[in-house]
Amino acid sequence: MKKHLLLAFTLLVFLSFGHAQQSRNVVVFLMDGYRWKELYEGADSSLLFNKKYNHHDSAWTVTKYWDANLETRRQKLMPFVWETMSKNGQLLGNRNLGNFANVTNKYWFSYPGRSEAFTGYYDSAVNSNEYPDNPNTNVLEFIDKQPGFHGKVVTFSSWDAVARILNRNRNKMYVNVWGEDVKGDNLTPQQKEANLYSHLLPELFGKGERVDAGTYVMAKAYLQANHPRVLYIDLGDNDEFAHAADYADYLDAAHYDDAMFRDIWTTLQNDPFYKDNTTLLIFPDHGRGYGPGWTSHGAAVAHSNEIYFLAMGPGVPAKGEVKDSGQVYQAQYAATIAALLGLKYTAEHPVADPIKSVLK
């Protein structure tokens, strides 16, 4: 009898431990066109001290972001990543350490990159930012069909093309993009204020793209009001400022993104629904060039295929900045998102395997 009780107790402890290690929810941030170089090296001196790329008070930008020490420099730029995620999560893609992350597609720009990341598949036909609704199933709609997830997988994006990339016309998931309010009869005061705030911000460079601060406040208000199981926040300021050759604002955009990461993590950890059972993921859709080529990306711009993957949460071994040599690909991100939730992502197209090092 005692042996049976001991066995039952041991099994209960094992199951409880296993459950504690499983992520119940996931929050994903995508940083459009943010380079691995700034993430892992901090401000680039060849750009920071070049007046051609600093349109404002360059001395102030230098004070904010420069230090001769690499570790100090990158922490000044992205303090949450280096104070919290590097200690409690896993950071992949520091090429200086022989740890590589790359896109698989040959185009090296936004729509194909997001499509690869969320479908887990490189479709050569997806070759334009103006491409219509994506015919390929993505991991978010796969998750939305699983028990306990339907209606609880949502997206907020600064760029309206994300509605086509995720094909909301087909799957009817909630995807909020530039120009759209959150609607409903029972909006919280925070949601109403977020809607108003988004209309007080300028369109980024007049291109019909919402400033990331507007996207973030709307996403956070929705999270607090509705408790989605999967939240994808798509940020675009970095790419826009880089295309405008404005390095100071590019650095500021990354710094403010980092503040959003800290704020959402604090929010999650202070909410019993999310506390200690939610994983945070951060990655880009593509890289960009070096030197004068930093303002652009695409197949003709070397290094535009260089990316990274950051993860922190109960399902992620806390290895910090991964210093082992290795290679991961953007197509692996989709299956990794599903695997962190205990799901095996399948689709009508091939799906790349998840990143093993990120999973317990």
N, C-alpha and C positions, 0 to 999 in steps of 0.2 A: 504493500500500500504506500509506504513512504517513498519507495523507488518511483512509483507512478506519479506521486505528488511532485517529487523532485524533477521528473521528466517534464511534467506539465508546466511547472514553474520556469524551467529552463527554456522551454518552447515559447512561453509567453514573453519572457525577456527578449528572446531572439526576435520574435515578431514585432515587439514594441520598438526594439532598436532599428530593425529594418524599416519600419514605418517612419521612424524619426528621421531616417536618412533620405527618405524619398521626398522630392520637391512636389508640392501639391499645386503650385502656381508658378508662372514664369512671366517676367517683365523683360521685354526686348527693346533695346535702343539701337537704331541704325544711325551712324554718323556719315552722311553723304560726303565722300571724297576726302575724308580726313586721313592724312598720311601716317604710316607707322613711324616715320622719322620723328615727328613731333611727340607722338605718344611715348616712344622709348628714349628719345634724345633731348626732348624739350625744344625750345626755340632754336631755329636754324640760324646760326650767325651770318651765313652768306646772304640771307634774306632780311634778317632783323636789322642789320647795319647798312642795308642798301636803301637809300632814300627813294629809289624808284618804286619800292614796294611798301613804303610807309607813308600813308596819306594824311596822318594826323600828327600828334606830338610824339615823335620817335623817341625822345628822351624818356617820356613817361612809359612808353611801351617797354623800353629797355629796363627801366627800374622794376616794372611789374614782373617781367618774365626772364631776364637774363641772369645767369650766374655761370662762372667758369667751370664749376663742378657739375657734371652731367646729372648726377642723382638729385642735387638740389634744384637744378634748372627744370627738370621734368616734373618735379613735385610742385614747384611754383606754378607751373602751367595747369597741372591736373592733380590737385592735392588729394581728392577723394580716391582716385585710382591708386595713387602711390602710398597713401596713409592707411587705406582700408582694404581695397581689393587686392593689393599686392601681398597683404598679410593673411587674408582670409579666403582668397579665391585663387584663380589661375589665369595667367596672362600669357597668351601664345602669340608668336609672330615677331619676336625681336631677332631680326636677321643678323645683327652683330654677334649673336650667340649661336648662330647656325640653326635657329629655330624658325622655320619658314611657314608662311601662310600665303596662299595664292588663289586667285580666281582660276576657274577652269575654262570659262568662255573666252573667246578670242577677241572680244570687242572692247572690254575694259572701260565701260561706262555704265550709266545708272540703271536703265530698265533691264538690260541683260544681267547685270550684277544682282539686283534685287530678285529677279526671277530665279537665278541659280541658287541664291541663298535660301529662298523659301520653298522652291519646288524640289531642291536637292538634285537638280538635273540641268545639264547644259543642252539647251535646244538651240541649234544654230539658226533656226528660222526667226528667233526672237532677237532682232538685230537693229532695233531703232527705239528711241525714246518716244516716238509717236506710234509705236506698235499698238494695235487694238487690244481688246480683252485677251488676256493670256489664256491659251487653250489648255495649259498644263495645270493639273491639280497641285495645290500648294499645301504645305504642312499645316497651316492655320485652319484651312477648311477641313482637312483630315481630322484635326483635333476637335473641331466644332461638332463633328458627327459622332464623337465618342461619348459614352454615358457620363453624365455629370458636367459636360462641357458645352452643350448646345446653347447658343445665345450668350455665352460667357467668354467668347474669343473676339476681341475688339482691337481696332487700329485707329490711331490718330496720326495724320501725316501732314507735314508742311507742303508737300508736293502733290498736286492732284492726280498725277499719273499713277500713283500707288493704287488708286481704285481700279485701274485697268490691270495693273500687275497682279493684284490679288483676285481680280475678276469677281467683284462683288455683285455684278449683274447675274452671275451664274449661281453663286453660293449664298447670296443674301446676307452675308456677314455684315456686322456693323463696321464700316470703314468711313471715318470722317476725314475730309481733306479740305484744302484751302477753299474759302468762300462758303463753307457750310457751318451752320450752328448745330449744337446739340438740341434736339427737339423733344417735346413731351409735356404732359400736363402736370407732372410731379417733379419738375426740376428743383434741385436744392438752390438756396441762395448763392452758393459758390458756383454752381453751373451757370446760373443766370449772369453772374458777374464775369465769368470766363467768356461767355458768348459776347458780352458787351466789350470786354477788353480786346478780344480778337479783332473787332472792327475799328478799334482805335489805333491799331498798328499799321504802318505803311506796307504796301505790297513790296516784297523784296525785289529791288531793281525793276519794279514795274512788270514783272514776268508772271504775275498771278500765282506767286508762291507765298504762303503765310510765314511770317517771322516765327522762328522756333519758340520764342517765349509764349506766343499765343497758342501754339500747338500744345506746349507742355501744360499750361494752366488748364486748358480744356481737358486734357488727358487725366491730369491729377484729380480734378473735380469729379470726373466720371468714375475714376477708380474708387474714390471715397464714397460716392453715392451708390454705386452698383456692384462693387466687388467682383470684377471679371476674374476669371481663372488665368487667362492669357491676355496680356496687354502689350501691343507693339506700338512704339512711338518712333516715328520716322522724322529725323532732323536734317535740315538742308542748308543751314546758314554757312557751314564751313565751305561747301562746294561753291556757293555763290560768291563769297568773298574772295576765294582763291581765283575764280574766273575773272574777277574784277581786279586782280593783281594787288589786293589790299591785304598785306600780311598782318598788319596790326589787328584789323577786324577779324581776320582768320584765326589768330591766336585768341582773341577775346571770345569768339564763338566757341572754341574748344574749352576755354576756361569756364564759360557759362554752362556749357553742356555738362561739364564735370560737377558744377553746382546743382544741376538738375538730378544727376545720378545720386548725389549725396542726399538731396531733399526727398527723392522718391524712396530711397533705402530707409531713411529715417521714418518716413510715413509708413512704410511696410512694417517696420519693426515696432511701431507704436500701435498697430492695428491687430487685434487678436486673430482676425481672419487670415492675415498674411504672416504674422510673426513667426520666424524660424521655420517656415515651410515654403518659402518663395525664393526662386533663383533669379538673379539679375544677369542678363547677357548684353554685351556691347560689341558691335562689329560694324565695318563700313561696307559699302557696295563695290568699291574699287579704290585703287590708290591714285597717285598722280606723279608727275615727273619730278626730277631733281633740278637744282639750279634754276636757270630761266624757264625750264619746262614745268616748274611747280604749278603754274597757273592753269595747266591743262592736263588732260588725260585722254585715253583712247588707244587704239592699237598702234598708232604712229608715235606714241609718247612712251619711251622706255620707263619701266618701273610702275606703270599704271596698274599692273596686275598684282601688286604687293599689298597684302592686307593683314589682318590680325583677328583675334577672337579672345574676348575677356569674359570670364564667368565667375560668379560667386553665389553660393547658396548651399542648402543642406545636401544637395546631390552632387556637389563638386568637391573633390579632394583639394585641400588648401596647399597647393604646391608653390603659390606665388608666381613670380616671373620665371617662366619655364626656361631653364638654361641647357636642357638636353637638346642635342641635335635632333631634328625631326621635320616632318612636312605634313601640313594639313591643307585641305582645299575648301573653297567656299561651298561647293556642293554638299559637303558633309554637315553644314550648319543645320539644315532642315531636320535630318534624322536625329541630330543631337538635341534639338529643342524637344522633340517628341520623347526621346529616351529619358530625358530629365524628368518627364512626367510619368514615366513607367510605360510608355507606349512605343510600339514598333510602327514607324511610318511606312506605309505602302501606297503606291499610286499606279496609274495605268502606264506610267513611264518608269525607266530605271531610277533607283534612288541610291545615292552614295551612302556608305556606312557612316554611323556617327563617329565622333572623335572619342576614342577610347579613354584617353587620359583625363578627359573632363568628367567621366562617369565613374561612380563608385561601384 
